[in-house]
């Protein structure tokens, strides 16, 4: 139960074959994406994927081939068959999201998709 609280506003979904961590985009960290709106960032699911990929490259390269993404305009979704690696990703990504300085640094490396 504590895990689910720690990753809010992200949420965990379990399927038969894989696990997902999702976020309904829009409000959470909107001001971050606004700082690069002139480059095309809108804060949609695809922009969150860009941020997550930059995070993986910088902080969790061991998960690059394990954590996958399936974003939509209004939804960020990361998924994996490896529950433990996805849980680690969810906790560490959420932690970065709560550290404004670290988050801005990672976001500076994100590319518009």
DSSP file (Angstrom, degrees, kcal/mol; ACC not computed):
  #  RESIDUE AA STRUCTURE BP1 BP2  ACC     N-H-->O    O-->H-N    N-H-->O    O-->H-N    TCO  KAPPA ALPHA  PHI   PSI    X-CA   Y-CA   Z-CA
    1    1 A X     >        0   0    0      0, 0.0     4,-1.5     0, 0.0     3,-0.2   0.000 360.0 360.0 360.0 -39.3    0.0    0.0    0.0
    2    2 A X  H  >  +     0   0    0      1,-0.2     4,-2.4     2,-0.2     5,-0.2   0.874 360.0  59.3 -61.4 -37.3    2.8    2.4    0.8
    3    3 A X  H  > S+     0   0    0      1,-0.2     4,-1.4     2,-0.2    -1,-0.2   0.922 103.4  51.4 -55.2 -46.8    4.3    2.0   -2.7
    4    4 A X  H  > S+     0   0    0      1,-0.2     4,-0.5    -3,-0.2    -1,-0.2   0.868 110.7  48.1 -62.7 -37.3    1.0    3.3   -4.2
    5    5 A X  H >< S+     0   0    0     -4,-1.5     3,-0.9     1,-0.2    -1,-0.2   0.894 107.8  56.2 -67.2 -40.7    1.0    6.4   -2.0
    6    6 A X  H 3< S+     0   0    0     -4,-2.4    -2,-0.2     1,-0.2    -1,-0.2   0.793 108.9  45.6 -64.7 -29.1    4.7    7.1   -2.8
    7    7 A X  H >< S+     0   0    0     -4,-1.4     3,-2.3    -5,-0.2    -1,-0.2   0.518  89.8 160.3 -96.1  -3.7    4.1    7.3   -6.5
    8    8 A X  T <<  +     0   0    0     -3,-0.9     3,-0.1    -4,-0.5    15,-0.1  -0.310  60.7  34.3 -56.6 139.2    0.9    9.4   -6.5
    9    9 A X  T 3  S+     0   0    0     13,-0.1    15,-0.4     1,-0.1    -1,-0.3  -0.978 115.4  72.7 -84.6   3.6   -0.3   11.1   -8.8
   10   10 A X  S <  S-     0   0    0     -3,-2.3     2,-0.3    13,-0.1    13,-0.2  -0.428  74.7-154.9 -68.7 156.4    1.1    8.2  -10.8
   11   11 A X  E     -A   22   0A   0     11,-2.4    11,-3.0    -3,-0.1     2,-0.3  -0.977   9.3-123.7-139.6 155.5   -0.9    5.0  -10.4
   12   12 A X  E     -A   21   0A   0     -2,-0.3     2,-0.4     9,-0.2     9,-0.2  -0.755  21.8-174.8-102.1 137.0   -0.1    1.3  -10.8
   13   13 A X  E     -A   20   0A   0      7,-2.6     7,-3.1    -2,-0.3     2,-0.5  -0.999   9.1-155.1-132.3 134.9   -2.0   -1.1  -13.1
   14   14 A X  E     +A   19   0A   0     -2,-0.4     2,-0.2     5,-0.2     5,-0.2  -0.938  13.3 178.2-113.0 132.3   -1.5   -4.9  -13.3
   15   15 A X        -     0   0    0      3,-2.9    -2,-0.0    -2,-0.5     5,-0.0  -0.710  45.2 -98.2-117.3 173.1   -2.4   -6.9  -16.4
   16   16 A X  S    S+     0   0    0     -2,-0.2     3,-0.1     1,-0.2    -1,-0.0   0.908 120.3  23.6 -58.0 -43.4   -1.9  -10.7  -17.0
   17   17 A X  S    S+     0   0    0      1,-0.1     2,-0.3    -3,-0.0    -1,-0.2   0.590 127.8  15.3-104.6 -13.7    1.3  -10.2  -18.9
   18   18 A X        -     0   0    0     64,-0.0    -3,-2.9    61,-0.0     2,-0.3  -0.944  60.9-122.4-154.4 173.6    2.7   -6.9  -17.7
   19   19 A X  E     -AB  14  80A   0     61,-3.0    61,-2.1    -2,-0.3     2,-0.3  -0.906  24.9-160.7-121.7 149.0    2.6   -4.1  -15.2
   20   20 A X  E     -AB  13  79A   0     -7,-3.1    -7,-2.6    -2,-0.3     2,-0.4  -0.963  15.1-160.2-132.9 147.6    2.0   -0.4  -15.9
   21   21 A X  E     -AB  12  78A   0     57,-2.8    57,-2.7    -2,-0.3     2,-0.3  -0.998  29.3-179.4-123.0 126.5    2.6    2.9  -14.2
   22   22 A X  E     -AB  11  77A   0    -11,-3.0   -11,-2.4    -2,-0.4     2,-0.3  -0.794  20.8-165.0-128.2 163.2    0.4    5.7  -15.5
   23   23 A X  E     - B   0  76A   0     53,-2.1    53,-2.8    -2,-0.3     2,-0.9  -0.955  22.4-135.5-148.3 127.4   -0.4    9.3  -15.1
   24   24 A X  E     - B   0  75A   0    -15,-0.4     4,-0.3    -2,-0.3     3,-0.3  -0.771  40.2-142.2 -79.6 112.2   -3.3   11.4  -16.4
   25   25 A X        +     0   0    0     49,-1.2     2,-0.1    -2,-0.9    19,-0.1  -0.199  61.5  76.7 -78.4 166.3   -1.4   14.4  -17.7
   26   26 A X  S    S+     0   0    0     17,-0.4    -1,-0.2     2,-0.4    49,-0.0  -0.508  96.2  30.5 139.0 -69.1   -2.5   18.0  -17.5
   27   27 A X  S >  S+     0   0    0     -3,-0.3     3,-1.9    -2,-0.1     4,-0.3   0.889  90.7  91.2 -92.3 -43.9   -2.0   19.5  -14.1
   28   28 A X  T 3  S-     0   0    0     -4,-0.3    -2,-0.4     1,-0.3   -19,-0.0  -0.375 114.3 -15.2 -64.6 118.6    1.0   17.7  -12.5
   29   29 A X  T >> S+     0   0    0     -2,-0.3     4,-1.3     1,-0.1     3,-0.9   0.715  86.7 145.9  62.8  25.5    4.2   19.6  -13.4
   30   30 A X  H <>  +     0   0    0     -3,-1.9     4,-1.9     1,-0.2    -2,-0.1   0.860  66.5  60.9 -58.4 -36.2    2.5   21.6  -16.1
   31   31 A X  H 3> S+     0   0    0     -4,-0.3     4,-0.9     1,-0.2    -1,-0.2   0.824  99.2  57.3 -63.5 -30.2    4.7   24.6  -15.3
   32   32 A X  H X4 S+     0   0    0     -3,-0.9     3,-0.9     1,-0.2     4,-0.3   0.954 108.4  44.1 -63.7 -49.9    7.8   22.5  -16.2
   33   33 A X  H >< S+     0   0    0     -4,-1.3     3,-1.5     1,-0.3    -2,-0.2   0.830 105.6  63.5 -66.5 -31.1    6.5   21.8  -19.7
   34   34 A X  H >< S+     0   0    0     -4,-1.9     3,-1.3     1,-0.3     4,-0.3   0.783  89.5  68.7 -62.3 -26.6    5.5   25.4  -20.1
   35   35 A X  T << S+     0   0    0     -3,-0.9    -1,-0.3    -4,-0.9    -2,-0.2   0.715 111.8  31.3 -67.2 -18.1    9.1   26.5  -19.8
   36   36 A X  T X >S+     0   0    0     -3,-1.5     3,-1.6    -4,-0.3     5,-1.6   0.024  79.9 119.0-126.3  27.2    9.8   24.8  -23.2
   37   37 A X  G X 5 +     0   0    0     -3,-1.3     3,-1.5     1,-0.3    -2,-0.1   0.817  69.9  65.2 -63.6 -29.5    6.4   25.4  -24.9
   38   38 A X  G 3 5S+     0   0    0     -4,-0.3    -1,-0.3     1,-0.3    -2,-0.1   0.701 100.4  52.6 -65.6 -17.5    8.2   27.4  -27.6
   39   39 A X  G < 5S-     0   0    0     -3,-1.6    -1,-0.3     2,-0.1    -2,-0.2   0.484 131.5 -93.2 -93.5  -5.3   10.0   24.2  -28.6
   40   40 A X  T < 5S+     0   0    0     -3,-1.5     2,-0.3     1,-0.3    -3,-0.2   0.407  76.0 144.0 110.1  -1.1    6.7   22.3  -28.9
   41   41 A X      < +     0   0    0     -5,-1.6    -1,-0.3    -8,-0.2    -2,-0.1  -0.556  14.0 167.3 -72.9 133.4    6.3   20.8  -25.4
   42   42 A X        -     0   0    0     -2,-0.3    -1,-0.1     2,-0.1    -8,-0.1   0.504  53.3-109.5-119.9 -13.5    2.7   20.7  -24.3
   43   43 A X  S    S+     0   0    0      1,-0.2   -17,-0.4   -10,-0.1    -2,-0.1   0.657  70.4 141.8  88.0  16.9    2.8   18.4  -21.2
   44   44 A X  S  > S-     0   0    0    -19,-0.1     4,-2.1     1,-0.1     3,-0.2  -0.168  71.5 -87.0 -82.6-177.8    1.0   15.6  -23.0
   45   45 A X  H  > S+     0   0    0     28,-1.0     4,-1.9    27,-0.9    28,-0.2   0.839 128.3  53.9 -60.2 -34.9    1.7   11.9  -22.7
   46   46 A X  H  > S+     0   0    0      2,-0.2     4,-2.0     1,-0.2    -1,-0.2   0.868 107.3  50.7 -69.1 -36.4    4.3   12.0  -25.4
   47   47 A X  H  > S+     0   0    0     -3,-0.2     4,-2.2     2,-0.2    -2,-0.2   0.881 108.7  51.8 -67.4 -38.0    6.2   14.8  -23.6
   48   48 A X  H  X S+     0   0    0     -4,-2.1     4,-2.7     2,-0.2    -2,-0.2   0.879 107.2  53.6 -64.8 -36.6    6.1   12.8  -20.4
   49   49 A X  H  X S+     0   0    0     -4,-1.9     4,-2.7     2,-0.2    -2,-0.2   0.927 107.4  51.0 -62.0 -43.4    7.6    9.9  -22.4
   50   50 A X  H  X S+     0   0    0     -4,-2.0     4,-2.2     1,-0.2    -2,-0.2   0.915 111.9  47.1 -58.4 -44.0   10.4   12.2  -23.6
   51   51 A X  H  X S+     0   0    0     -4,-2.2     4,-2.3     1,-0.2    -1,-0.2   0.911 112.1  50.0 -63.6 -43.3   11.1   13.2  -20.0
   52   52 A X  H  X S+     0   0    0     -4,-2.7     4,-2.7     2,-0.2    -2,-0.2   0.883 109.9  50.3 -65.5 -38.5   11.0    9.6  -18.8
   53   53 A X  H  X S+     0   0    0     -4,-2.7     4,-2.7     2,-0.2    -1,-0.2   0.914 110.4  49.5 -66.0 -42.1   13.5    8.5  -21.6
   54   54 A X  H  X S+     0   0    0     -4,-2.2     4,-2.0    -5,-0.2    -2,-0.2   0.905 111.5  50.7 -61.4 -40.1   15.8   11.4  -20.6
   55   55 A X  H  X>S+     0   0    0     -4,-2.3     4,-3.6     2,-0.2     5,-0.8   0.936 110.8  47.6 -61.3 -47.9   15.5   10.2  -17.0
   56   56 A X  H  X5S+     0   0    0     -4,-2.7     4,-1.1     1,-0.2     7,-0.2   0.920 111.3  50.9 -61.7 -44.1   16.3    6.6  -17.9
   57   57 A X  H  <5S+     0   0    0     -4,-2.7     4,-0.2     1,-0.2    -1,-0.2   0.893 121.2  34.2 -58.4 -40.2   19.3    7.7  -20.0
   58   58 A X  H  <5S+     0   0    0     -4,-2.0    -2,-0.2    -5,-0.2    -1,-0.2   0.884 135.6  14.9 -84.0 -42.5   20.7    9.7  -17.1
   59   59 A X  H  <5S+     0   0    0     -4,-3.6    -3,-0.2    -5,-0.2    -2,-0.1   0.689 131.9  26.2-114.2 -23.6   19.7    7.8  -14.0
   60   60 A X    ><< +     0   0    0     -4,-1.1     3,-2.4    -5,-0.8     4,-0.3  -0.337  56.3 154.9-141.4  56.4   18.6    4.2  -14.9
   61   61 A X  G >  S+     0   0    0      1,-0.3     3,-1.3    -4,-0.2     4,-0.3   0.773  72.2  69.5 -59.8 -23.6   20.3    3.1  -18.1
   62   62 A X  G 3  S+     0   0    0      1,-0.2    -1,-0.3     2,-0.1     3,-0.2   0.686  98.9  50.7 -65.5 -16.5   20.0   -0.5  -17.0
   63   63 A X  G X> S+     0   0    0     -3,-2.4     4,-2.9    -7,-0.2     3,-1.5   0.440  78.1 100.1-100.0  -1.4   16.2   -0.2  -17.5
   64   64 A X  T <4 S+     0   0    0     -3,-1.3    -1,-0.2    -4,-0.3    -2,-0.1   0.851  91.8  36.1 -56.5 -38.2   16.2    1.3  -21.0
   65   65 A X  T 34 S+     0   0    0     -4,-0.3    -1,-0.3    -3,-0.2    -2,-0.1   0.407 120.6  49.7 -94.5   2.8   15.5   -2.1  -22.7
   66   66 A X  T <4 S+     0   0    0     -3,-1.5     2,-0.5     1,-0.2    15,-0.3   0.764  99.2  62.8-109.1 -38.6   13.1   -3.2  -19.9
   67   67 A X     <  -     0   0    0     -4,-2.9     2,-0.2    13,-0.1    13,-0.2  -0.816  67.5-175.9 -94.9 126.6   10.8   -0.2  -19.4
   68   68 A X  E     -C   79   0A   0     11,-3.1    11,-2.6    -2,-0.5     2,-0.4  -0.701  12.8-135.4-116.9 169.0    8.6    0.6  -22.4
   69   69 A X  E     +C   78   0A   0      9,-0.2     9,-0.2    -2,-0.2     7,-0.0  -0.951  22.2 175.2-132.0 148.0    6.1    3.3  -23.1
   70   70 A X        +     0   0    0      7,-2.5     8,-0.1    -2,-0.4   -24,-0.1  -0.515  27.1 175.5-145.2  70.1    2.7    3.6  -24.7
   71   71 A X        -     0   0    0      5,-0.1     2,-0.3   -26,-0.1     5,-0.2  -0.283  12.5-169.2 -79.1 164.0    1.6    7.3  -24.3
   72   72 A X  B >   -D   75   0A   0      3,-2.9   -27,-0.9    -2,-0.0     3,-0.7  -0.825  44.9 -88.4-135.0 176.5   -1.5    9.0  -25.5
   73   73 A X  T 3  S+     0   0    0     -2,-0.3   -28,-1.0     1,-0.2   -27,-0.1   0.893 127.3  23.9 -56.6 -42.0   -2.3   12.7  -25.6
   74   74 A X  T 3  S+     0   0    0    -30,-0.2   -49,-1.2     1,-0.1     2,-0.4   0.289 119.9  62.2-109.7   9.6   -3.9   12.7  -22.2
   75   75 A X  E <   -BD  24  72A   0     -3,-0.7    -3,-2.9   -51,-0.2     2,-0.5  -0.990  56.2-157.5-143.9 131.1   -2.1    9.7  -20.6
   76   76 A X  E     +B   23   0A   0    -53,-2.8   -53,-2.1    -2,-0.4     2,-0.4  -0.898  22.9 179.1 -98.9 133.7    1.5    8.7  -19.8
   77   77 A X  E     -B   22   0A   0     -2,-0.5    -7,-2.5   -55,-0.2     2,-0.4  -0.957  13.7-178.0-142.2 121.6    2.0    5.0  -19.5
   78   78 A X  E     +BC  21  69A   0    -57,-2.7   -57,-2.8    -2,-0.4     2,-0.3  -0.933  17.7 178.8-111.1 140.6    5.2    3.1  -18.8
   79   79 A X  E     +BC  20  68A   0    -11,-2.6   -11,-3.1    -2,-0.4     2,-0.3  -0.957  11.8 165.0-143.2 160.4    5.0   -0.7  -18.8
   80   80 A X  E     -B   19   0A   0    -61,-2.1   -61,-3.0    -2,-0.3   -13,-0.1  -0.973  41.1-131.9-165.4 155.8    7.2   -3.8  -18.4
   81   81 A X  S    S+     0   0    0    -15,-0.3     2,-1.1    -2,-0.3   -14,-0.1   0.632  95.5  82.7 -82.4 -17.4    7.0   -7.5  -17.7
   82   82 A X     >  -     0   0    0    -16,-0.3     4,-2.3     1,-0.2     5,-0.2  -0.750  62.3-173.8 -92.3  96.1    9.6   -7.0  -15.0
   83   83 A X  H  > S+     0   0    0     -2,-1.1     4,-2.5     1,-0.2     5,-0.2   0.898  80.5  50.5 -59.0 -44.8    7.5   -5.8  -12.0
   84   84 A X  H  > S+     0   0    0      1,-0.2     4,-2.3     2,-0.2    -1,-0.2   0.902 111.2  47.6 -64.6 -41.4   10.5   -5.0   -9.8
   85   85 A X  H  > S+     0   0    0      2,-0.2     4,-2.6     1,-0.2    -1,-0.2   0.900 112.8  49.1 -66.9 -39.2   12.3   -2.9  -12.4
   86   86 A X  H  X S+     0   0    0     -4,-2.3     4,-2.9     2,-0.2    -2,-0.2   0.891 110.4  50.8 -68.1 -37.5    9.1   -1.0  -13.2
   87   87 A X  H  X S+     0   0    0     -4,-2.5     4,-2.5    -5,-0.2     5,-0.2   0.922 111.0  48.8 -63.2 -42.9    8.5   -0.4   -9.4
   88   88 A X  H  X S+     0   0    0     -4,-2.3     4,-2.6     2,-0.2     5,-0.3   0.931 112.1  49.0 -61.3 -45.4   12.1    0.9   -9.1
   89   89 A X  H  X S+     0   0    0     -4,-2.6     4,-3.2     1,-0.2     5,-0.3   0.945 110.9  50.4 -57.2 -49.4   11.5    3.2  -12.1
   90   90 A X  H  X S+     0   0    0     -4,-2.9     4,-2.1     1,-0.2    -2,-0.2   0.914 113.6  44.4 -58.1 -46.2    8.2    4.5  -10.7
   91   91 A X  H  X S+     0   0    0     -4,-2.5     4,-1.9     2,-0.2    -1,-0.2   0.924 118.2  42.3 -66.4 -45.1    9.7    5.3   -7.3
   92   92 A X  H  X S+     0   0    0     -4,-2.6     4,-2.1    -5,-0.2    -2,-0.2   0.882 114.6  50.2 -72.6 -37.4   12.9    6.9   -8.7
   93   93 A X  H  X S+     0   0    0     -4,-3.2     4,-2.2    -5,-0.3    -2,-0.2   0.920 111.9  48.2 -65.5 -43.1   11.0    8.8  -11.5
   94   94 A X  H  X S+     0   0    0     -4,-2.1     4,-1.1    -5,-0.3    -2,-0.2   0.895 109.3  54.0 -63.3 -39.7    8.5   10.2   -8.9
   95   95 A X  H >< S+     0   0    0     -4,-1.9     3,-0.5     1,-0.2     4,-0.4   0.916 109.3  47.5 -60.9 -43.8   11.4   11.2   -6.6
   96   96 A X  H >< S+     0   0    0     -4,-2.1     3,-1.5     1,-0.2     7,-0.4   0.893 106.3  58.6 -63.1 -39.9   13.0   13.2   -9.5
   97   97 A X  H 3< S+     0   0    0     -4,-2.2    -1,-0.2     1,-0.3    -2,-0.2   0.776 105.2  50.7 -61.5 -25.5    9.7   14.8  -10.2
   98   98 A X  T << S+     0   0    0     -4,-1.1     2,-0.8    -3,-0.5    -1,-0.3   0.494  96.2  75.0 -91.0  -4.3    9.6   16.1   -6.7
   99   99 A X    <>  -     0   0    0     -3,-1.5     4,-3.1    -4,-0.4     5,-0.2  -0.859  66.8-167.0-109.4  95.1   13.1   17.6   -6.9
  100  100 A X  H  > S+     0   0    0     -2,-0.8     4,-2.5     1,-0.2     5,-0.2   0.852  84.3  48.9 -54.5 -42.4   12.7   20.7   -9.0
  101  101 A X  H  > S+     0   0    0      2,-0.2     4,-1.8     1,-0.2    -1,-0.2   0.950 116.0  42.2 -64.3 -48.9   16.4   21.3   -9.6
  102  102 A X  H  > S+     0   0    0      1,-0.2     4,-2.4     2,-0.2    -2,-0.2   0.893 114.0  52.9 -63.9 -41.2   17.0   17.7  -10.6
  103  103 A X  H  X S+     0   0    0     -4,-3.1     4,-2.9    -7,-0.4    -2,-0.2   0.911 107.9  50.1 -63.4 -43.5   13.8   17.6  -12.7
  104  104 A X  H  X S+     0   0    0     -4,-2.5     4,-1.7    -5,-0.2    -1,-0.2   0.881 110.1  51.7 -62.3 -37.8   14.8   20.7  -14.7
  105  105 A X  H  < S+     0   0    0     -4,-1.8     4,-0.5     2,-0.2    -2,-0.2   0.937 112.9  43.5 -64.9 -46.4   18.2   19.3  -15.4
  106  106 A X  H >< S+     0   0    0     -4,-2.4     3,-1.6     1,-0.2     4,-0.4   0.923 112.5  53.7 -63.7 -43.5   16.7   16.0  -16.7
  107  107 A X  H >< S+     0   0    0     -4,-2.9     3,-1.3     1,-0.3    -1,-0.2   0.817  97.0  65.3 -63.3 -30.3   14.0   17.9  -18.7
  108  108 A X  T 3< S+     0   0    0     -4,-1.7    -1,-0.3     1,-0.3    -2,-0.2   0.730 103.8  48.4 -64.0 -19.3   16.7   20.0  -20.4
  109  109 A X  T <  S+     0   0    0     -3,-1.6    -1,-0.3    -4,-0.5    -2,-0.2   0.486  88.9 107.3 -97.9  -5.9   17.9   16.8  -22.0
  110  110 A X    <   -     0   0    0     -3,-1.3     2,-0.4    -4,-0.4   -59,-0.1  -0.445  58.4-146.9 -74.7 147.0   14.4   15.7  -23.2
  111  111 A X        -     0   0    0    -61,-0.2     2,-0.1    -2,-0.1   -57,-0.1  -0.928  21.2-108.4-116.9 140.2   13.6   15.9  -26.9
  112  112 A X              0   0    0     -2,-0.4   -65,-0.1     1,-0.1   -71,-0.1  -0.440 360.0 360.0 -63.3 133.6   10.3   16.7  -28.4
  113  113 A X              0   0    0     -2,-0.1    -1,-0.1   -67,-0.0   -66,-0.0   0.438 360.0 360.0 -92.9 360.0    8.8   13.6  -30.0
